[in-house]
Amino acid sequence: MPKMKTKSSAKKRFKVTGTGKLKRKHAFKSHILTKKSKKRKLKLTHAALVHKADEPNIKQQLNLK
C-alpha cells in the first residue's frame, strides 16, 4: 500500500498548534484594502482557529488522525 499524500493546498493554508488545534488565516486581506477600515484590516491580520465542525475534513486532508 503506497503512502497517503497530503493535499498541497491544505498544507499551505493550515498549521497544527501544540494542543492539536488547527490554525488558519483570515480571508479578504490580499487586495482592495483602501475601502476597508484600519480596525477591520488589523483584525484580519491575526490568525484564527478552524471551527470544530470543519476540523475532521481538514485533518483528513493533512493525513492527521
C-alpha positions as CSV (number, residue, x, y, z in Angstrom):
1,M,0.0,0.0,0.0
2,P,1.5,3.4,-1.0
3,K,1.8,6.3,1.4
4,M,-1.1,8.7,1.6
5,K,-0.3,12.1,0.1
6,T,-1.1,15.3,1.9
7,K,-3.2,17.8,0.0
8,S,-0.8,20.6,-1.0
9,S,-3.5,23.2,-0.8
10,A,-4.3,22.3,2.8
11,K,-0.6,22.0,3.7
12,K,-0.1,25.7,2.7
13,R,-3.2,27.0,4.4
14,F,-3.3,25.3,7.9
15,K,-0.9,24.8,10.8
16,V,-1.3,22.5,13.7
17,T,-0.9,24.0,17.2
18,G,0.8,22.3,20.1
19,T,-2.5,21.2,21.5
20,G,-3.7,19.7,18.2
21,K,-5.9,22.5,17.1
22,L,-5.8,23.9,13.6
23,K,-4.8,27.5,12.8
24,R,-5.9,29.4,9.8
25,K,-5.6,32.8,8.3
26,H,-8.4,35.2,7.6
27,A,-9.6,35.9,4.1
28,F,-10.1,39.3,2.4
29,K,-6.7,40.8,3.3
30,S,-4.9,40.5,0.0
31,H,-6.2,43.4,-2.1
32,I,-8.7,46.3,-2.3
33,L,-7.6,47.4,1.1
34,T,-8.4,51.1,0.7
35,K,-12.1,50.8,1.4
36,K,-11.6,48.6,4.5
37,S,-11.2,50.3,7.9
38,K,-8.0,50.1,9.8
39,K,-9.7,48.2,12.6
40,R,-11.0,45.6,10.1
41,K,-7.6,45.1,8.5
42,L,-6.0,44.7,11.9
43,K,-8.4,42.0,12.9
44,L,-7.9,40.2,9.6
45,T,-4.1,40.2,10.3
46,H,-4.3,37.8,13.3
47,A,-4.7,34.1,12.8
48,A,-7.9,32.2,13.9
49,L,-8.7,28.7,14.8
50,V,-10.6,26.4,12.5
51,H,-14.2,25.7,13.5
52,K,-14.8,22.4,15.3
53,A,-17.2,21.2,12.5
54,D,-14.6,21.7,9.8
55,E,-11.7,20.0,11.7
56,P,-12.3,16.4,10.6
57,N,-12.2,17.3,6.9
58,I,-9.0,19.3,7.2
59,K,-7.3,16.7,9.3
60,Q,-8.1,14.1,6.7
61,Q,-6.6,16.3,4.0
62,L,-3.5,16.7,6.2
63,N,-3.4,13.0,7.0
64,L,-3.8,13.6,10.7
65,K,-5.7,11.3,13.0
